[in-house]
Amino acid sequence: MFLLSTQALMDIICENPDMTAWIRLVPAQDIHASVVSVAHVQAEILSTPIEEGREVLDLALRTFVSFARRNSTLELFDEGAGAVFSRIAHLDLRTDDDEELGDMSRMVVATAIDRNLVLIEGAQSYHRQIDSLRVEDPYR
């Protein structure tokens, strides 16, 4: 079973061809999303001008969230994920762009680890630093 990274969720909403091809091969009930990613994507959509397709993106996100609720694949950030978050909060985790991994992304990573889900995300430097993190790159 899989947990979409925030970028993977955004790419699904935006119909990125790599994500579209990947998701078609996965049983629907195996695709999970974090409420943290949903909130982050929703904030990005709300900052998108109407003339750039905000309403289309919003509808796509609401459709995805409705689907995830029906399939019980919307993952909350709870006590278990919080315990994992506390173990990775102090690590110097960097993306390939040498940006520090933010707290929201760490919360998603912690949720994947706590739920024993494979994180769906493009390859990143920090992946090698967390032994318990399993990752699949749909963009290769």
C-alpha positions in Angstrom: 0.0 0.0 0.0 1.1 3.5 -0.8 1.0 7.0 0.7 1.2 9.9 -1.8 3.7 12.6 -1.0 2.3 16.1 -1.2 4.0 16.6 -4.7 2.6 13.3 -5.9 -0.9 14.3 -4.8 -0.5 17.7 -6.6 0.7 15.9 -9.7 -2.4 13.6 -9.6 -4.6 16.7 -9.4 -2.7 18.4 -12.2 -2.8 15.2 -14.3 1.0 14.8 -14.6 1.6 12.1 -17.2 4.1 10.1 -15.0 1.7 10.1 -12.0 -1.3 9.3 -14.3 0.5 6.3 -15.7 1.7 5.1 -12.3 -1.7 5.4 -10.6 -3.5 3.5 -13.3 -1.5 0.4 -12.4 -2.3 0.5 -8.7 -5.5 -0.8 -7.1 -7.6 2.1 -5.9 -7.8 0.9 -2.3 -4.0 0.8 -2.1 -3.6 4.6 -2.6 -3.6 6.6 0.6 -3.2 10.3 1.2 -2.3 12.3 4.3 -4.6 15.0 5.5 -1.4 17.1 5.8 -0.8 16.7 2.0 -4.5 17.5 1.3 -4.3 20.7 3.4 -1.0 21.7 1.7 -2.4 21.1 -1.8 -5.7 22.9 -0.9 -3.6 25.9 0.2 -1.8 25.9 -3.2 -5.0 25.6 -5.1 -6.6 28.5 -3.2 -3.6 30.7 -4.1 -4.0 29.8 -7.8 -5.8 32.6 -9.8 -9.2 31.7 -11.1 -8.1 32.3 -14.7 -5.3 29.7 -14.2 -7.8 27.0 -13.4 -8.3 27.2 -9.7 -11.9 25.8 -10.0 -10.8 22.8 -12.0 -8.0 22.0 -9.5 -10.4 22.4 -6.6 -12.9 20.1 -8.1 -10.2 17.5 -8.8 -9.0 17.7 -5.2 -12.5 17.4 -3.8 -13.1 14.4 -6.0 -9.9 12.7 -4.8 -10.7 13.4 -1.1 -14.2 12.1 -1.5 -12.8 8.9 -3.1 -10.2 8.6 -0.3 -12.9 9.0 2.4 -15.1 6.3 0.8 -12.2 3.9 0.7 -10.9 4.8 4.2 -7.5 5.8 2.8 -7.3 9.3 4.1 -4.6 9.2 6.8 -4.8 11.4 9.9 -1.7 12.8 11.6 -2.2 11.1 15.0 -0.3 10.1 18.1 1.5 7.3 16.3 2.6 9.5 13.5 3.5 12.2 16.0 5.8 9.7 17.8 7.6 9.0 14.5 7.8 12.7 13.7 9.5 13.3 17.1 12.2 10.8 16.1 12.9 12.4 12.7 12.4 16.1 13.7 16.1 16.6 14.7 17.6 15.1 11.6 19.2 17.3 9.0 17.0 16.1 6.1 17.7 17.7 2.7 16.0 17.5 -0.7 18.0 17.2 -3.9 17.7 21.0 -4.2 19.6 21.3 -0.8 16.4 22.6 0.8 15.7 21.5 4.4 12.7 19.2 4.5 9.9 21.2 6.1 7.7 20.1 9.0 4.7 19.4 6.8 6.7 17.0 4.6 8.2 15.4 7.8 4.6 14.8 9.0 3.8 13.0 5.8 7.0 10.9 6.0 6.2 10.1 9.6 2.7 9.0 8.6 4.1 6.7 5.9 6.5 5.1 8.4 3.8 4.8 11.2 1.3 3.1 8.8 3.9 1.0 7.1 3.1 2.5 3.7 5.4 3.1 0.8 5.9 6.8 0.2 5.3 7.8 -3.4 7.8 10.5 -4.2 10.5 11.4 -6.7 14.0 10.4 -5.5 15.4 12.7 -2.8 18.6 12.8 -0.9 17.0 12.5 2.5 15.4 9.1 1.6 18.7 7.3 2.4 18.9 8.9 5.9 15.7 7.2 7.3 16.1 3.5 7.5 12.4 2.7 8.1 11.2 4.8 5.1 10.2 2.8 2.0 9.9 4.9 -1.2 8.8 4.3 -4.7 9.6 6.8 -7.4 6.8 7.0 -10.0 8.8 9.5 -12.1 11.6 7.2 -13.3 
